[in-house]
Amino acid sequence: MRMALWRVMLAPITPLRALRLQRLSRSPFAFDSAWQQARMQCAPDEVEYLFQRHLQETEARWPEP
């Protein structure tokens, strides 16, 4: 199942907040970034998990030599 579908099923209001953040921003940014910001606003206790995910994605993009 796609990540976007899981997000809508598990937290239906967060994607709507993310879309609103995207529309209201002056500069364009990705839906994933908007979703993470919206999630941090409504569930600040999940910041640890979002930070760990960000570290994993960064390591996947920039592997150490």
A tleap script that builds the chain and sets N, CA, C and O, in Angstrom:
source leaprc.protein.ff14SB
mol = sequence {
  NMET ARG MET ALA LEU TRP ARG VAL MET LEU
  ALA PRO ILE THR PRO LEU ARG ALA LEU ARG
  LEU GLN ARG LEU SER ARG SER PRO PHE ALA
  PHE ASP SER ALA TRP GLN GLN ALA ARG MET
  GLN CYS ALA PRO ASP GLU VAL GLU TYR LEU
  PHE GLN ARG HIE LEU GLN GLU THR GLU ALA
  ARG TRP PRO GLU CPRO
}
set mol.1.N position { 0.844 -1.170 0.000 }
set mol.1.CA position { 0.000 0.000 0.000 }
set mol.1.C position { 0.897 1.244 0.000 }
set mol.1.O position { 1.949 1.254 0.639 }
set mol.2.N position { 0.490 2.258 -0.696 }
set mol.2.CA position { 1.295 3.475 -0.806 }
set mol.2.C position { 1.281 4.265 0.500 }
set mol.2.O position { 0.328 4.209 1.277 }
set mol.3.N position { 2.378 5.006 0.715 }
set mol.3.CA position { 2.521 5.785 1.941 }
set mol.3.C position { 1.413 6.823 2.077 }
set mol.3.O position { 0.896 7.033 3.174 }
set mol.4.N position { 1.047 7.466 0.988 }
set mol.4.CA position { 0.002 8.497 1.052 }
set mol.4.C position { -1.327 7.904 1.514 }
set mol.4.O position { -2.047 8.527 2.295 }
set mol.5.N position { -1.652 6.715 1.042 }
set mol.5.CA position { -2.903 6.076 1.451 }
set mol.5.C position { -2.874 5.725 2.936 }
set mol.5.O position { -3.868 5.907 3.639 }
set mol.6.N position { -1.735 5.220 3.414 }
set mol.6.CA position { -1.601 4.918 4.847 }
set mol.6.C position { -1.792 6.175 5.674 }
set mol.6.O position { -2.464 6.158 6.705 }
set mol.7.N position { -1.192 7.271 5.212 }
set mol.7.CA position { -1.303 8.519 5.965 }
set mol.7.C position { -2.748 8.983 6.065 }
set mol.7.O position { -3.186 9.434 7.123 }
set mol.8.N position { -3.486 8.875 4.973 }
set mol.8.CA position { -4.887 9.307 4.979 }
set mol.8.C position { -5.726 8.397 5.863 }
set mol.8.O position { -6.619 8.870 6.565 }
set mol.9.N position { -5.454 7.116 5.836 }
set mol.9.CA position { -6.232 6.178 6.641 }
set mol.9.C position { -5.950 6.336 8.134 }
set mol.9.O position { -6.872 6.275 8.948 }
set mol.10.N position { -4.684 6.540 8.498 }
set mol.10.CA position { -4.322 6.580 9.914 }
set mol.10.C position { -4.522 7.952 10.561 }
set mol.10.O position { -4.841 8.042 11.746 }
set mol.11.N position { -4.338 9.002 9.793 }
set mol.11.CA position { -4.513 10.352 10.336 }
set mol.11.C position { -5.132 11.230 9.256 }
set mol.11.O position { -4.414 11.954 8.567 }
set mol.12.N position { -6.450 11.179 9.098 }
set mol.12.CA position { -7.094 11.841 7.956 }
set mol.12.C position { -7.003 13.368 7.955 }
set mol.12.O position { -7.117 13.977 6.892 }
set mol.13.N position { -6.806 13.991 9.086 }
set mol.13.CA position { -6.774 15.456 9.108 }
set mol.13.C position { -5.382 15.988 8.765 }
set mol.13.O position { -5.266 17.087 8.222 }
set mol.14.N position { -4.345 15.246 9.064 }
set mol.14.CA position { -2.986 15.716 8.810 }
set mol.14.C position { -2.730 16.006 7.331 }
set mol.14.O position { -2.142 17.046 7.036 }
set mol.15.N position { -3.133 15.154 6.379 }
set mol.15.CA position { -2.918 15.503 4.969 }
set mol.15.C position { -3.644 16.785 4.552 }
set mol.15.O position { -3.138 17.541 3.723 }
set mol.16.N position { -4.816 17.030 5.120 }
set mol.16.CA position { -5.526 18.271 4.804 }
set mol.16.C position { -4.755 19.479 5.329 }
set mol.16.O position { -4.666 20.508 4.659 }
set mol.17.N position { -4.204 19.346 6.524 }
set mol.17.CA position { -3.381 20.425 7.071 }
set mol.17.C position { -2.123 20.625 6.235 }
set mol.17.O position { -1.680 21.756 6.033 }
set mol.18.N position { -1.548 19.529 5.750 }
set mol.18.CA position { -0.345 19.621 4.916 }
set mol.18.C position { -0.649 20.325 3.596 }
set mol.18.O position { 0.134 21.159 3.142 }
set mol.19.N position { -1.773 19.996 2.985 }
set mol.19.CA position { -2.157 20.680 1.748 }
set mol.19.C position { -2.379 22.171 1.984 }
set mol.19.O position { -2.025 23.002 1.147 }
set mol.20.N position { -2.961 22.496 3.120 }
set mol.20.CA position { -3.175 23.908 3.451 }
set mol.20.C position { -1.836 24.624 3.631 }
set mol.20.O position { -1.666 25.749 3.160 }
set mol.21.N position { -0.888 23.980 4.307 }
set mol.21.CA position { 0.442 24.566 4.470 }
set mol.21.C position { 1.112 24.789 3.121 }
set mol.21.O position { 1.744 25.821 2.897 }
set mol.22.N position { 0.972 23.817 2.224 }
set mol.22.CA position { 1.556 23.948 0.895 }
set mol.22.C position { 0.964 25.143 0.156 }
set mol.22.O position { 1.694 25.918 -0.462 }
set mol.23.N position { -0.348 25.291 0.218 }
set mol.23.CA position { -1.012 26.376 -0.499 }
set mol.23.C position { -0.672 27.745 0.077 }
set mol.23.O position { -0.554 28.719 -0.667 }
set mol.24.N position { -0.515 27.825 1.391 }
set mol.24.CA position { -0.269 29.105 2.033 }
set mol.24.C position { 1.205 29.525 2.006 }
set mol.24.O position { 1.520 30.677 2.304 }
set mol.25.N position { 2.096 28.619 1.659 }
set mol.25.CA position { 3.515 28.958 1.665 }
set mol.25.C position { 3.869 29.816 0.460 }
set mol.25.O position { 3.269 29.692 -0.608 }
set mol.26.N position { 4.841 30.677 0.646 }
set mol.26.CA position { 5.274 31.541 -0.442 }
set mol.26.C position { 6.155 30.810 -1.432 }
set mol.26.O position { 6.091 31.054 -2.636 }
set mol.27.N position { 6.984 29.908 -0.914 }
set mol.27.CA position { 7.847 29.128 -1.805 }
set mol.27.C position { 7.330 27.693 -1.861 }
set mol.27.O position { 6.834 27.178 -0.859 }
set mol.28.N position { 7.439 27.051 -3.006 }
set mol.28.CA position { 6.936 25.674 -3.123 }
set mol.28.C position { 7.811 24.691 -2.340 }
set mol.28.O position { 9.037 24.804 -2.336 }
set mol.29.N position { 7.178 23.748 -1.692 }
set mol.29.CA position { 7.917 22.662 -1.053 }
set mol.29.C position { 7.110 21.378 -1.133 }
set mol.29.O position { 5.907 21.398 -1.389 }
set mol.30.N position { 7.782 20.275 -0.914 }
set mol.30.CA position { 7.209 18.951 -1.128 }
set mol.30.C position { 6.090 18.651 -0.133 }
set mol.30.O position { 6.045 19.191 0.973 }
set mol.31.N position { 5.189 17.771 -0.569 }
set mol.31.CA position { 4.086 17.363 0.296 }
set mol.31.C position { 4.610 16.660 1.538 }
set mol.31.O position { 4.057 16.838 2.624 }
set mol.32.N position { 5.668 15.863 1.399 }
set mol.32.CA position { 6.221 15.159 2.562 }
set mol.32.C position { 6.695 16.141 3.628 }
set mol.32.O position { 6.474 15.927 4.820 }
set mol.33.N position { 7.335 17.199 3.201 }
set mol.33.CA position { 7.791 18.217 4.158 }
set mol.33.C position { 6.601 18.897 4.826 }
set mol.33.O position { 6.608 19.130 6.035 }
set mol.34.N position { 5.596 19.207 4.046 }
set mol.34.CA position { 4.389 19.829 4.603 }
set mol.34.C position { 3.693 18.874 5.563 }
set mol.34.O position { 3.195 19.292 6.608 }
set mol.35.N position { 3.658 17.606 5.215 }
set mol.35.CA position { 3.022 16.616 6.077 }
set mol.35.C position { 3.762 16.517 7.409 }
set mol.35.O position { 3.139 16.449 8.468 }
set mol.36.N position { 5.083 16.509 7.350 }
set mol.36.CA position { 5.870 16.419 8.578 }
set mol.36.C position { 5.658 17.644 9.461 }
set mol.36.O position { 5.554 17.518 10.681 }
set mol.37.N position { 5.594 18.816 8.860 }
set mol.37.CA position { 5.344 20.032 9.638 }
set mol.37.C position { 3.953 19.994 10.273 }
set mol.37.O position { 3.787 20.353 11.439 }
set mol.38.N position { 2.971 19.564 9.511 }
set mol.38.CA position { 1.606 19.477 10.038 }
set mol.38.C position { 1.541 18.460 11.174 }
set mol.38.O position { 0.856 18.678 12.174 }
set mol.39.N position { 2.248 17.361 11.015 }
set mol.39.CA position { 2.249 16.325 12.050 }
set mol.39.C position { 2.917 16.819 13.327 }
set mol.39.O position { 2.472 16.507 14.431 }
set mol.40.N position { 3.982 17.588 13.170 }
set mol.40.CA position { 4.662 18.118 14.356 }
set mol.40.C position { 3.779 19.118 15.095 }
set mol.40.O position { 3.860 19.231 16.318 }
set mol.41.N position { 2.942 19.837 14.366 }
set mol.41.CA position { 2.056 20.801 15.013 }
set mol.41.C position { 0.954 20.116 15.810 }
set mol.41.O position { 0.608 20.569 16.901 }
set mol.42.N position { 0.400 19.033 15.281 }
set mol.42.CA position { -0.726 18.401 15.975 }
set mol.42.C position { -0.303 17.247 16.884 }
set mol.42.O position { -1.073 16.842 17.755 }
set mol.43.N position { 0.899 16.713 16.699 }
set mol.43.CA position { 1.380 15.611 17.552 }
set mol.43.C position { 2.860 15.819 17.863 }
set mol.43.O position { 3.710 15.120 17.311 }
set mol.44.N position { 3.178 16.771 18.739 }
set mol.44.CA position { 4.584 17.072 19.008 }
set mol.44.C position { 5.355 15.915 19.638 }
set mol.44.O position { 6.585 15.910 19.600 }
set mol.45.N position { 4.672 14.951 20.206 }
set mol.45.CA position { 5.365 13.815 20.798 }
set mol.45.C position { 5.963 12.879 19.742 }
set mol.45.O position { 6.739 11.989 20.088 }
set mol.46.N position { 5.624 13.060 18.482 }
set mol.46.CA position { 6.149 12.219 17.411 }
set mol.46.C position { 7.389 12.812 16.741 }
set mol.46.O position { 7.872 12.268 15.748 }
set mol.47.N position { 7.899 13.906 17.267 }
set mol.47.CA position { 9.052 14.563 16.665 }
set mol.47.C position { 10.245 13.620 16.591 }
set mol.47.O position { 10.986 13.636 15.608 }
set mol.48.N position { 10.439 12.802 17.615 }
set mol.48.CA position { 11.555 11.839 17.624 }
set mol.48.C position { 11.498 10.918 16.407 }
set mol.48.O position { 12.517 10.694 15.753 }
set mol.49.N position { 10.336 10.392 16.104 }
set mol.49.CA position { 10.181 9.469 14.984 }
set mol.49.C position { 10.417 10.171 13.650 }
set mol.49.O position { 11.042 9.608 12.751 }
set mol.50.N position { 9.921 11.391 13.521 }
set mol.50.CA position { 10.142 12.143 12.295 }
set mol.50.C position { 11.621 12.471 12.116 }
set mol.50.O position { 12.138 12.434 11.000 }
set mol.51.N position { 12.298 12.791 13.216 }
set mol.51.CA position { 13.727 13.082 13.150 }
set mol.51.C position { 14.510 11.840 12.741 }
set mol.51.O position { 15.420 11.935 11.917 }
set mol.52.N position { 14.179 10.686 13.294 }
set mol.52.CA position { 14.855 9.440 12.918 }
set mol.52.C position { 14.622 9.116 11.441 }
set mol.52.O position { 15.541 8.672 10.752 }
set mol.53.N position { 13.427 9.331 10.965 }
set mol.53.CA position { 13.120 9.093 9.544 }
set mol.53.C position { 13.938 10.016 8.659 }
set mol.53.O position { 14.453 9.605 7.620 }
set mol.54.N position { 14.052 11.274 9.083 }
set mol.54.CA position { 14.854 12.235 8.317 }
set mol.54.C position { 16.312 11.793 8.263 }
set mol.54.O position { 16.944 11.884 7.211 }
set mol.55.N position { 16.851 11.319 9.375 }
set mol.55.CA position { 18.234 10.839 9.392 }
set mol.55.C position { 18.423 9.642 8.468 }
set mol.55.O position { 19.431 9.555 7.768 }
set mol.56.N position { 17.474 8.728 8.457 }
set mol.56.CA position { 17.557 7.559 7.581 }
set mol.56.C position { 17.513 7.972 6.116 }
set mol.56.O position { 18.264 7.437 5.300 }
set mol.57.N position { 16.643 8.916 5.773 }
set mol.57.CA position { 16.562 9.379 4.385 }
set mol.57.C position { 17.835 10.098 3.971 }
set mol.57.O position { 18.289 9.948 2.837 }
set mol.58.N position { 18.411 10.870 4.869 }
set mol.58.CA position { 19.650 11.581 4.571 }
set mol.58.C position { 20.798 10.610 4.351 }
set mol.58.O position { 21.598 10.789 3.433 }
set mol.59.N position { 20.882 9.585 5.184 }
set mol.59.CA position { 21.927 8.578 5.038 }
set mol.59.C position { 21.760 7.795 3.730 }
set mol.59.O position { 22.744 7.401 3.104 }
set mol.60.N position { 20.516 7.576 3.329 }
set mol.60.CA position { 20.267 6.850 2.084 }
set mol.60.C position { 20.705 7.684 0.880 }
set mol.60.O position { 21.196 7.144 -0.111 }
set mol.61.N position { 20.523 9.000 0.972 }
set mol.61.CA position { 20.930 9.882 -0.141 }
set mol.61.C position { 22.430 10.125 -0.159 }
set mol.61.O position { 23.035 10.177 -1.230 }
set mol.62.N position { 23.031 10.274 1.003 }
set mol.62.CA position { 24.448 10.601 1.109 }
set mol.62.C position { 25.193 9.536 1.902 }
set mol.62.O position { 25.525 9.754 3.067 }
set mol.63.N position { 25.459 8.389 1.287 }
set mol.63.CA position { 26.169 7.328 2.030 }
set mol.63.C position { 27.602 7.763 2.344 }
set mol.63.O position { 28.252 8.451 1.557 }
set mol.64.N position { 28.065 7.341 3.509 }
set mol.64.CA position { 29.430 7.674 3.916 }
set mol.64.C position { 30.416 6.825 3.112 }
set mol.64.O position { 30.138 5.664 2.812 }
set mol.65.N position { 31.576 7.408 2.761 }
set mol.65.CA position { 32.562 6.655 1.950 }
set mol.65.C position { 33.253 5.576 2.726 }
set mol.65.O position { 34.099 4.868 2.180 }
savepdb mol mol.pdb
quit
